[in-house]
């Protein structure tokens, strides 16, 4: 099954959280901070949203940084995804 986002929505797959600190301390699952970096899985077509023309600026396969509390978490076929609006994406990681 494939997620197909509508209008200015983007489907992200969160990258794995760091399990050790820079000094080598192993963090338990509860202490790990949720990463804000993700890979773009699917991109909506853009279009007119609230009377403004939206042109999509991200592409599938790119790594991005998104707002900490943005989006809706979805579980599909055992995988977890986050669906966000394009304006919740803060930067593209190159």
C-alpha positions in Angstrom: 0.0 0.0 0.0 1.3 3.5 -0.8 0.5 6.8 0.8 -0.4 9.6 -1.6 -0.5 13.0 0.0 -3.0 15.7 -1.1 -2.3 19.4 -1.9 0.7 20.7 0.1 1.2 17.6 2.3 4.5 15.6 2.5 4.9 12.1 3.9 8.1 11.7 6.0 9.8 8.7 7.5 11.7 9.6 10.6 15.4 8.7 10.8 16.6 6.6 13.7 17.4 8.3 17.0 20.9 8.3 18.3 21.4 5.6 20.9 24.7 6.9 22.3 25.9 10.4 23.3 29.0 11.9 21.9 30.9 10.8 25.0 29.8 7.2 24.5 26.9 6.9 27.1 24.2 4.5 25.9 20.7 6.1 26.2 17.7 3.9 27.0 14.7 4.2 24.7 12.8 6.5 27.0 15.7 9.0 27.2 16.3 9.3 23.5 15.0 12.5 22.0 12.8 12.2 19.0 14.8 13.3 16.0 13.5 16.1 13.8 15.3 14.8 10.8 13.4 12.6 8.3 13.4 11.3 4.7 10.8 12.5 2.2 8.7 9.4 1.1 6.0 11.2 -1.0 5.1 14.7 -2.0 1.6 16.1 -2.8 1.0 18.0 -6.1 0.7 21.4 -4.5 -2.0 23.7 -5.9 -4.2 26.4 -4.4 -4.4 26.4 -0.6 -6.3 29.2 1.2 -6.3 31.2 -2.0 -2.5 31.0 -2.5 -0.7 29.0 -5.1 1.6 26.4 -3.5 4.6 25.1 -5.4 6.2 22.0 -3.8 9.9 22.6 -3.1 10.9 19.2 -1.7 11.3 15.9 -3.6 11.2 12.2 -2.7 14.4 10.9 -1.2 15.6 14.2 0.3 16.5 14.5 3.9 14.7 17.3 5.8 14.4 18.9 9.2 10.8 19.6 10.3 9.1 21.4 13.2 9.2 19.4 16.5 5.4 19.2 17.0 4.3 19.2 13.4 2.2 16.7 11.5 0.2 13.6 12.1 1.8 10.3 12.9 0.4 7.3 10.9 1.3 3.6 11.1 0.8 1.7 7.8 2.0 -1.9 7.1 4.1 -1.9 10.3 6.0 1.3 9.3 5.6 4.7 11.0 5.2 7.8 8.9 4.5 11.5 9.6 2.3 13.6 7.3 3.2 17.3 7.5 2.4 20.5 5.5 5.2 21.7 3.4 5.5 24.9 5.5 6.3 22.7 8.6 9.5 21.6 6.9 12.3 24.0 8.0 15.3 22.9 5.9 16.6 20.4 3.4 19.8 18.6 4.5 22.4 18.3 1.7 
